[in-house]
Amino acid sequence: MTSVLNPNDLRSISRRDQRYRRAQAILEHDWARILVEEDHGSDLITAADIDFAQKISQYSDQYATLELNSFSKLQHFIIDFQSYLPQLLIQKLKEPFL
């Protein structure tokens, strides 16, 4: 399912702001870069980060599509980012499969 990019999404992409960089780090499997860039920000991935990364991946040829619509894909994502995902977010991501 394709999500429509709203004006705030387009603004974040064009400005390559913090919101975009966090989503990009997920898509590039390089969350460590966020830890270096954001000494005052959150070290943990948020649901908003994942949602925006999924939107970007649907419209970009640069990234593989971030699909979390199967349990195996979700598990792979959780394993890749387990150090940066709060337990409550992991539970929320798994809810549709329980």
GULUMVO-293094 format. One record per residue: residue number from 1; residue in three letters; chain; y, x, z of N, C-alpha, C, O in turn. Coordinates in steps of 0.02 Angstrom, whole numbers, plus 50000, padded with zeros to 5 digits. Example, Ala and Ser with C-alpha at 12.3 -4.5 7.8 and 13.67 -1.06 7.14 Angstrom:
2
  nr rest kette    ny    nx    nz   cay   cax   caz    cy    cx    cz    oy    ox    oz
   1  Ala     A 49716 50660 50390 49775 50615 50390 49835 50660 50390 49834 50712 50423
   2  Ser     A 49888 50642 50354 49947 50684 50357 50002 50645 50394 50057 50670 50402
! end
This chain:
98
  nr rest kette    ny    nx    nz   cay   cax   caz    cy    cx    cz    oy    ox    oz
   1  Met     A 49941 50042 50000 50000 50000 50000 50062 50044 50000 50068 50090 50041
   2  Thr     A 50107 50031 49955 50168 50070 49949 50223 50038 49992 50236 49978 49988
   3  Ser     A 50254 50080 50032 50311 50057 50073 50375 50073 50035 50381 50126 50004
   4  Val     A 50422 50028 50039 50486 50037 50005 50530 50084 50047 50535 50077 50108
   5  Leu     A 50561 50131 50012 50609 50175 50046 50675 50138 50055 50702 50110 50007
   6  Asn     A 50699 50137 50116 50762 50103 50129 50820 50154 50125 50807 50214 50117
   7  Pro     A 50882 50132 50129 50938 50179 50123 50936 50237 50173 50954 50293 50156
   8  Asn     A 50914 50223 50235 50909 50278 50284 50857 50329 50263 50867 50389 50273
   9  Asp     A 50801 50305 50235 50749 50351 50211 50777 50395 50155 50768 50456 50155
  10  Leu     A 50811 50364 50108 50839 50402 50051 50892 50452 50075 50896 50507 50049
  11  Arg     A 50931 50432 50124 50982 50477 50152 50948 50537 50186 50970 50594 50176
  12  Ser     A 50896 50524 50224 50860 50579 50257 50830 50627 50207 50832 50688 50216
  13  Ile     A 50802 50600 50153 50772 50642 50101 50825 50683 50066 50817 50743 50057
  14  Ser     A 50880 50652 50047 50932 50689 50010 50966 50741 50053 50985 50795 50029
  15  Arg     A 50974 50726 50117 51006 50775 50162 50957 50825 50192 50977 50875 50221
  16  Arg     A 50893 50810 50185 50840 50852 50215 50855 50862 50289 50853 50918 50315
  17  Asp     A 50869 50807 50323 50887 50808 50393 50825 50819 50438 50770 50829 50413
  18  Gln     A 50837 50815 50502 50783 50828 50550 50725 50779 50541 50667 50799 50544
  19  Arg     A 50740 50717 50529 50688 50667 50518 50644 50686 50458 50583 50681 50461
  20  Tyr     A 50676 50706 50404 50639 50727 50344 50598 50790 50358 50540 50794 50339
  21  Arg     A 50628 50839 50392 50592 50902 50406 50531 50891 50449 50480 50925 50441
  22  Arg     A 50535 50844 50496 50476 50829 50538 50420 50797 50496 50362 50815 50504
  23  Ala     A 50438 50751 50452 50388 50720 50408 50359 50772 50360 50299 50774 50348
  24  Gln     A 50402 50815 50334 50380 50867 50289 50331 50915 50324 50282 50937 50293
  25  Ala     A 50344 50931 50386 50300 50976 50424 50230 50946 50432 50180 50982 50430
  26  Ile     A 50227 50880 50440 50162 50847 50443 50127 50853 50375 50068 50871 50372
  27  Leu     A 50162 50839 50322 50132 50841 50255 50111 50911 50235 50064 50920 50196
  28  Glu     A 50145 50961 50260 50129 51030 50244 50083 51062 50296 50068 51121 50292
  29  His     A 50061 51023 50344 50018 51048 50399 50049 51110 50431 50014 51159 50444
  30  Asp     A 50113 51106 50445 50149 51162 50474 50194 51139 50532 50254 51151 50532
  31  Trp     A 50163 51105 50580 50202 51080 50637 50231 51136 50679 50280 51126 50714
  32  Ala     A 50201 51194 50677 50226 51251 50716 50299 51266 50696 50338 51290 50737
  33  Arg     A 50316 51254 50634 50385 51264 50611 50434 51221 50650 50489 51242 50666
  34  Ile     A 50413 51160 50666 50455 51115 50705 50466 51142 50775 50520 51137 50803
  35  Leu     A 50414 51172 50803 50420 51200 50870 50472 51256 50872 50507 51265 50922
  36  Val     A 50477 51293 50818 50525 51348 50813 50595 51320 50800 50644 51343 50830
  37  Glu     A 50600 51271 50756 50666 51243 50736 50698 51202 50791 50760 51202 50797
  38  Glu     A 50659 51167 50830 50686 51119 50878 50675 51141 50950 50627 51119 50982
  39  Asp     A 50717 51185 50976 50707 51206 51045 50725 51150 51093 50703 51150 51151
  40  His     A 50764 51102 51072 50785 51047 51116 50753 50980 51098 50760 50932 51135
  41  Gly     A 50717 50978 51043 50687 50915 51020 50617 50905 51049 50594 50943 51091
  42  Ser     A 50585 50854 51024 50517 50839 51047 50466 50883 51011 50468 50890 50950
  43  Asp     A 50421 50911 51049 50368 50952 51021 50312 50909 50993 50271 50932 50954
  44  Leu     A 50310 50845 51013 50255 50802 50994 50272 50759 50934 50329 50739 50923
  45  Ile     A 50221 50745 50895 50228 50701 50837 50235 50630 50863 50201 50609 50910
  46  Thr     A 50279 50592 50831 50289 50522 50850 50262 50477 50795 50247 50499 50740
  47  Ala     A 50255 50413 50812 50234 50363 50762 50284 50361 50705 50265 50352 50647
  48  Ala     A 50348 50367 50720 50400 50366 50669 50392 50426 50621 50403 50419 50561
  49  Asp     A 50373 50484 50647 50361 50543 50605 50305 50529 50555 50310 50544 50496
  50  Ile     A 50251 50500 50581 50193 50485 50538 50210 50432 50486 50193 50440 50427
  51  Asp     A 50245 50380 50506 50265 50327 50459 50308 50355 50403 50298 50339 50345
  52  Phe     A 50356 50396 50420 50401 50424 50369 50363 50473 50324 50375 50475 50264
  53  Ala     A 50318 50512 50352 50277 50558 50312 50235 50518 50261 50227 50539 50204
  54  Gln     A 50208 50462 50283 50168 50421 50238 50212 50394 50181 50190 50393 50124
  55  Lys     A 50272 50372 50197 50318 50346 50146 50334 50401 50096 50330 50390 50035
  56  Ile     A 50353 50459 50121 50371 50515 50076 50313 50534 50031 50323 50545 49972
  57  Ser     A 50254 50537 50059 50196 50558 50020 50180 50510 49963 50153 50531 49912
  58  Gln     A 50198 50447 49970 50185 50398 49918 50232 50407 49858 50215 50387 49802
  59  Tyr     A 50289 50437 49869 50339 50445 49816 50348 50516 49791 50391 50529 49750
  60  Ser     A 50307 50562 49816 50317 50632 49800 50256 50661 49766 50199 50650 49787
  61  Asp     A 50267 50698 49713 50213 50734 49681 50199 50800 49717 50149 50833 49705
  62  Gln     A 50244 50819 49761 50240 50882 49796 50186 50881 49850 50157 50933 49866
  63  Tyr     A 50171 50823 49878 50125 50817 49934 50066 50772 49917 50073 50725 49877
  64  Ala     A 50010 50787 49947 49953 50741 49943 49971 50679 49984 50008 50684 50033
  65  Thr     A 49945 50623 49963 49960 50561 49999 49930 50563 50069 49871 50578 50077
  66  Leu     A 49970 50548 50118 49947 50545 50187 49920 50475 50200 49957 50429 50215
  67  Glu     A 49854 50469 50195 49822 50405 50205 49782 50407 50269 49740 50452 50279
  68  Leu     A 49794 50360 50311 49758 50355 50374 49722 50288 50378 49715 50258 50431
  69  Asn     A 49700 50265 50319 49671 50198 50315 49595 50197 50322 49564 50145 50316
  70  Ser     A 49565 50254 50335 49494 50256 50352 49486 50298 50415 49526 50342 50430
  71  Phe     A 49433 50283 50451 49423 50318 50515 49411 50393 50503 49435 50434 50543
  72  Ser     A 49376 50411 50450 49364 50482 50437 49429 50520 50421 49438 50576 50444
  73  Lys     A 49473 50489 50382 49537 50521 50367 49580 50527 50430 49613 50578 50441
  74  Leu     A 49579 50474 50470 49616 50476 50533 49590 50530 50579 49629 50567 50609
  75  Gln     A 49524 50535 50586 49494 50586 50628 49513 50656 50605 49528 50699 50646
  76  His     A 49513 50667 50541 49532 50732 50513 49605 50747 50532 49621 50803 50552
  77  Phe     A 49649 50697 50525 49719 50705 50543 49726 50722 50617 49763 50767 50636
  78  Ile     A 49690 50685 50659 49693 50697 50732 49669 50767 50749 49699 50800 50791
  79  Ile     A 49616 50788 50719 49590 50856 50731 49642 50909 50710 49654 50957 50747
  80  Asp     A 49672 50900 50652 49722 50947 50627 49783 50953 50673 49811 51007 50680
  81  Phe     A 49803 50897 50704 49864 50896 50743 49853 50880 50817 49900 50860 50851
  82  Gln     A 49793 50888 50841 49776 50865 50909 49822 50894 50963 49835 50860 51012
  83  Ser     A 49845 50954 50955 49889 50984 51006 49958 50952 51008 49995 50959 51057
  84  Tyr     A 49976 50917 50955 50043 50890 50949 50046 50814 50951 50099 50784 50942
  85  Leu     A 49988 50782 50962 49986 50709 50964 49977 50685 51036 49928 50705 51068
  86  Pro     A 50022 50644 51061 50012 50617 51128 49951 50569 51128 49936 50537 51078
  87  Gln     A 49917 50567 51183 49857 50526 51189 49870 50452 51173 49828 50420 51141
  88  Leu     A 49926 50426 51194 49943 50356 51179 49949 50344 51104 49930 50291 51080
  89  Leu     A 49977 50392 51067 49983 50384 50995 49914 50387 50962 49901 50349 50916
  90  Ile     A 49872 50431 50985 49803 50435 50958 49768 50368 50968 49736 50343 50922
  91  Gln     A 49775 50339 51027 49744 50274 51040 49772 50221 50993 49735 50179 50967
  92  Lys     A 49838 50222 50983 49870 50173 50939 49845 50181 50867 49833 50131 50833
  93  Leu     A 49838 50242 50844 49814 50255 50776 49742 50231 50767 49723 50208 50713
  94  Lys     A 49702 50237 50821 49631 50217 50816 49620 50142 50825 49567 50117 50807
  95  Glu     A 49668 50106 50851 49661 50034 50866 49633 49993 50807 49589 49952 50819
  96  Pro     A 49657 50002 50746 49630 49960 50692 49555 49970 50679 49523 49928 50647
  97  Phe     A 49528 50025 50702 49458 50040 50689 49412 50023 50746 49351 50032 50741
  98  Leu     A 49440 49999 50801 49398 49983 50860 49374 49911 50858 49339 49889 50904
! end
